[in-house]
């Protein structure tokens, strides 16, 4: 496993971080603890020391499960990251109450990397209104937080404002070869490097969509490196971005763990020709895609009945990856398909990608009406 040094923090971390958002699940939706435990154990055995979870992952079960698994390891052998759900904060007391709950869930006395979760313009106003940064600074002074940062989903201008509001220890950005011109993007990378702030990468495979590409794209990449998986190209891309210290991957199978560990060993550099091929793939996919949904499911918190994430995944896969079986997948949604959207727009404030969901669901219905 490649180990990278966060010079600003004098902290060494594994290039691959285990993202605890997409564990394998049982039929009842609960985490498959047997397989997920084996996956984490294998990752740690092979050098992964950065474990990333969050308060809402797996309906609140991720932190509990991760705490139980990591309790078997020496506390100094792993780095734990979790996040404050800013959207739940209605008072200053909420910050401390949720933080203490997270310590109990994780069965630790301190959090190594603590993030304000999914900041955008609106949520940062909440941060300022309830003096959340000051509260977290105090927790850091008490040793309960080692390093303090944020994850981000909004425009570059908002990112710049947040970056200038505090001397952050690190920042977590959505970066992949499809998304360097949206959200913080390349300009965000440049600003973080200027400030010497370490970068943690989320969504390097864009919610798994960059693991399987249209035939013409796969042929391009396999023709250059036939022993590289398609997903590994996406990880290598972000590994080559200056300032990136950790790449988070939400692994849901043992094969994902093994492939990602193999990719994140020393020697994952890309040649200029490799980068040119990825530019070609990016253009092909952008020409085919319907929207920028990553499948994070934040929009699903409103419980409107429409499975927004699955609708968009089916829609994008059909057009981007030429998957005709998506017609049947859409029909299988039944009462959860796009036709049941009532246009209330409540989901849109929760979307990190700022997708106009109700409008895209209308477009989706039109497209599906033509193909189904």
C-alpha positions in Angstrom: 0.0 0.0 0.0 1.3 3.4 -0.9 1.6 5.7 2.1 1.4 9.4 1.7 2.5 12.2 4.0 0.2 15.1 4.9 3.0 17.5 5.4 0.9 20.2 7.0 -0.3 17.7 9.7 2.8 15.5 9.8 0.4 12.6 9.4 1.0 9.5 7.2 -2.1 7.9 5.7 -2.8 5.1 3.2 -3.5 6.2 -0.3 -6.6 4.0 -0.3 -9.3 4.9 2.3 -12.1 2.5 3.1 -15.3 4.3 2.5 -18.1 2.9 4.7 -21.1 4.1 2.8 -21.7 1.1 0.5 -21.1 -2.1 2.6 -22.7 -5.2 1.2 -26.2 -5.7 2.6 -28.6 -8.5 3.4 -32.1 -8.9 1.8 -33.5 -6.9 4.7 -31.2 -3.9 4.0 -29.0 -4.4 7.0 -25.2 -4.5 6.7 -23.9 -7.9 5.9 -21.6 -7.8 8.9 -19.8 -11.1 8.1 -18.7 -10.1 4.7 -18.1 -6.5 5.5 -15.9 -7.4 8.5 -13.8 -9.7 6.3 -13.4 -6.9 3.8 -12.2 -4.4 6.4 -9.9 -6.9 8.0 -8.4 -7.7 4.6 -7.9 -4.0 3.8 -6.2 -3.3 7.1 -4.0 -6.4 6.7 -2.9 -5.0 3.4 -2.0 -1.5 4.7 -5.2 0.5 4.6 -5.2 2.7 7.7 -7.9 5.4 6.8 -11.5 4.4 7.6 -14.2 6.8 6.6 -17.8 6.8 7.8 -20.5 9.3 8.6 -23.5 9.8 10.9 -26.2 8.9 8.2 -24.5 6.1 6.3 -26.5 2.9 6.2 -29.4 4.6 8.0 -27.1 5.3 11.0 -25.8 1.8 11.3 -22.4 2.4 9.6 -20.7 4.1 12.6 -22.0 1.4 15.0 -20.7 -1.4 12.8 -17.4 0.3 12.2 -16.9 0.9 15.9 -17.5 -2.8 16.6 -15.0 -3.9 14.0 -12.3 -1.5 14.8 -12.6 -2.2 18.6 -10.6 -5.3 17.9 -7.6 -3.3 16.7 -5.1 -1.2 18.6 -6.3 2.4 18.5 -3.0 3.7 17.1 -3.2 1.3 14.1 -6.0 3.0 12.3 -7.3 6.5 11.5 -11.0 7.1 11.7 -12.9 9.8 9.9 -16.6 10.7 10.4 -18.8 13.7 9.8 -21.2 16.0 11.5 -24.6 16.1 9.8 -24.9 19.9 9.6 -28.5 19.6 8.2 -29.6 18.2 11.6 -28.2 21.0 13.7 -30.9 23.3 15.2 -28.9 24.6 18.2 -25.3 24.7 19.5 -26.2 21.9 21.9 -27.0 19.6 18.9 -23.4 19.8 17.8 -22.0 18.4 21.1 -24.9 15.9 21.5 -24.3 14.4 18.1 -20.5 14.4 18.5 -20.8 12.5 21.8 -23.2 10.1 20.2 -20.6 9.5 17.5 -17.9 8.8 20.0 -20.1 6.2 21.6 -21.1 4.6 18.3 -17.5 4.3 17.3 -16.3 3.3 20.7 -13.4 5.7 20.7 -12.4 8.7 22.8 -11.3 10.9 19.9 -12.0 11.3 16.2 -8.9 11.5 14.0 -10.5 13.4 11.0 -13.7 15.2 11.8 -15.6 16.8 8.9 -18.5 19.1 8.5 -20.6 17.0 6.1 -21.4 18.1 2.6 -21.1 21.8 3.0 -22.7 24.1 0.5 -23.8 27.7 0.7 -27.0 27.0 2.7 -25.4 24.6 5.2 -22.4 26.9 5.8 -24.9 29.5 6.9 -26.0 27.0 9.5 -22.3 26.5 10.5 -21.9 30.2 11.0 -25.3 30.7 12.8 -24.6 28.1 15.4 -20.8 28.8 15.8 -20.0 25.2 14.8 -16.4 26.0 13.9 -15.8 27.5 17.3 -17.4 24.4 19.0 -15.2 22.1 17.0 -12.1 24.1 17.7 -12.8 23.6 21.4 -13.2 19.9 20.9 -9.9 19.9 19.0 -8.3 21.8 21.9 -9.6 19.1 24.3 -8.0 16.4 22.1 -11.4 14.9 21.1 -10.8 15.9 17.5 -7.3 15.5 16.0 -7.9 17.2 12.6 -10.8 19.3 11.4 -12.1 19.7 7.9 -15.1 19.5 5.6 -16.5 17.7 2.6 -18.0 19.9 -0.1 -20.7 20.0 -2.8 -21.4 23.3 -4.4 -19.8 25.8 -6.8 -16.2 27.0 -6.7 -17.1 30.5 -5.4 -18.8 28.9 -2.4 -15.8 26.7 -1.9 -13.4 29.6 -1.9 -15.5 31.4 0.7 -15.5 28.4 3.0 -11.8 27.8 2.5 -11.0 31.4 3.5 -13.2 31.2 6.6 -10.9 29.0 8.7 -7.4 27.5 8.7 -8.7 24.0 7.8 -6.5 20.9 8.4 -7.8 19.1 5.3 -10.6 19.1 2.7 -12.6 16.4 1.1 -13.6 16.9 -2.6 -15.5 15.0 -5.3 -12.9 14.4 -7.9 -12.9 12.0 -10.9 -12.0 12.3 -14.5 -15.6 13.2 -15.4 -16.0 15.9 -12.7 -13.0 18.2 -12.9 -15.0 21.1 -14.2 -17.9 21.0 -11.7 -18.2 21.8 -8.0 -14.8 22.7 -6.6 -13.1 20.9 -9.5 -9.6 21.7 -10.7 -9.8 25.2 -9.3 -10.5 23.8 -5.9 -7.5 21.5 -6.2 -5.3 24.5 -7.1 -6.6 26.6 -4.1 -6.1 23.7 -1.6 -2.5 23.2 -2.9 -1.9 27.0 -2.6 -2.9 26.8 1.0 -1.0 23.5 1.5 -4.3 21.8 2.7 -4.3 18.0 2.1 -7.0 16.7 -0.2 -9.2 13.6 0.5 -11.0 12.4 -2.6 -14.5 11.1 -2.6 -16.5 9.6 -5.6 -13.3 8.7 -7.5 -15.4 6.2 -9.5 -18.4 8.5 -9.6 -20.7 6.2 -7.6 -19.4 3.1 -9.5 -20.4 4.4 -12.9 -16.8 4.6 -14.1 -16.2 0.9 -13.4 -18.1 -0.2 -16.5 -17.8 1.8 -19.7 -19.2 1.6 -23.2 -17.5 -0.9 -25.4 -15.6 1.7 -27.4 -14.2 3.2 -24.3 -13.2 -0.1 -22.7 -11.4 -1.0 -25.9 -9.4 2.2 -25.8 -8.2 1.6 -22.2 -7.7 -2.1 -22.5 -5.7 -1.6 -25.6 -3.2 0.4 -23.6 -3.1 -1.6 -20.3 -4.9 -5.0 -20.7 -4.1 -6.0 -17.1 -5.7 -2.8 -15.6 -9.4 -3.0 -14.6 -11.6 -0.2 -15.8 -12.2 1.0 -12.2 -8.5 1.2 -11.6 -8.1 3.8 -14.3 -10.4 6.1 -12.3 -8.4 5.6 -9.1 -5.1 6.2 -10.9 -6.4 9.4 -12.4 -7.1 10.9 -8.9 -3.9 9.4 -7.5 -2.0 11.6 -10.0 -3.7 14.8 -8.9 -1.2 17.0 -6.9 -2.1 17.3 -3.3 -4.3 14.2 -3.1 -3.4 12.1 0.0 -6.3 9.7 0.4 -8.7 8.2 -2.2 -12.0 7.0 -0.6 -13.7 4.1 -2.2 -17.1 2.9 -1.1 -16.4 -0.8 -1.6 -19.3 -3.3 -1.6 -17.6 -6.5 -2.5 -14.3 -8.4 -1.8 -13.3 -8.0 -5.4 -13.5 -4.2 -5.1 -11.2 -4.3 -2.1 -8.6 -6.5 -3.8 -8.6 -4.5 -7.0 -8.4 -1.2 -5.2 -5.5 -2.3 -3.0 -3.6 -3.6 -6.0 -4.2 -0.2 -7.7 -3.1 1.9 -4.8 0.3 0.3 -4.4 3.5 2.2 -5.4 3.8 2.8 -9.1 0.4 4.0 -10.1 1.6 6.9 -12.2 -0.1 7.7 -15.5 1.8 8.5 -18.7 0.8 11.4 -20.9 -0.7 8.9 -23.3 -2.8 7.4 -20.5 -4.1 10.9 -19.7 -5.0 11.5 -23.3 -7.0 8.3 -23.5 -8.9 9.3 -20.4 -9.7 12.6 -22.0 -11.2 10.8 -25.0 -13.3 8.6 -22.7 -14.5 11.6 -20.7 -15.7 13.3 -23.9 -17.5 10.1 -25.1 -19.3 9.8 -21.7 -20.3 13.4 -21.4 -21.8 13.2 -24.8 -24.0 10.3 -23.7 -24.9 11.1 -20.1 -28.3 12.4 -19.0 -27.3 14.0 -15.7 -24.6 14.0 -13.0 -26.2 11.8 -10.3 -23.6 9.8 -8.4 -26.1 7.6 -6.5 -25.3 9.1 -3.1 -29.0 8.8 -2.1 -29.0 12.0 0.0 -32.2 13.0 -1.8 -33.9 9.8 -0.5 -34.1 11.3 3.0 -37.4 12.8 2.2 -39.1 9.4 1.7 -41.4 10.6 -1.1 -41.8 7.1 -2.5 -39.8 7.7 -5.7 -36.5 5.9 -5.7 -34.7 8.9 -7.3 -31.2 7.4 -7.2 -32.3 4.1 -8.9 -34.3 6.0 -11.5 -31.3 8.1 -12.4 -28.9 5.2 -12.4 -31.1 3.3 -14.8 -31.5 6.3 -17.0 -27.8 7.2 -17.2 -26.7 3.5 -17.6 -29.1 3.1 -20.5 -27.7 6.0 -22.4 -24.0 6.2 -21.3 -23.3 2.5 -21.3 -25.7 1.2 -23.9 -27.4 -1.2 -21.5 -30.8 -2.3 -23.1 -31.7 -4.4 -20.0 -32.3 -1.1 -18.2 -35.8 -1.0 -19.8 -36.8 -3.9 -17.6 -35.0 -2.5 -14.6 -37.2 0.6 -14.9 -40.4 -1.4 -15.2 -39.4 -3.3 -12.0 -39.4 0.0 -10.0 -43.3 0.0 -10.3 -44.6 2.4 -7.6 -41.2 3.9 -7.1 -40.6 5.0 -10.7 -40.3 8.6 -12.0 -44.0 8.8 -12.9 -44.9 9.1 -9.2 -42.9 12.4 -8.6 -45.4 15.1 -7.6 -42.9 17.9 -8.2 -42.6 19.1 -4.6 -38.9 19.8 -5.0 -38.1 19.0 -1.4 -35.4 16.6 -2.5 -33.5 19.2 -4.5 -32.0 21.0 -1.5 -30.4 17.8 -0.4 -28.7 17.0 -3.7 -24.9 17.5 -3.6 -24.8 17.7 -7.4 -27.5 20.5 -7.4 -29.6 18.5 -9.9 -33.0 20.0 -10.7 -34.5 16.6 -9.8 -38.2 17.2 -10.7 -37.2 18.4 -14.1 -34.9 15.5 -14.8 -37.6 13.1 -13.7 -39.8 14.6 -16.3 -37.1 14.1 -18.9 -36.6 10.6 -17.7 -40.3 9.7 -18.1 -40.2 11.0 -21.6 -37.2 9.0 -22.5 -38.6 5.9 -20.9 -41.9 6.4 -22.6 -40.1 6.3 -25.9 -38.1 3.1 -25.2 -40.4 1.0 -23.0 
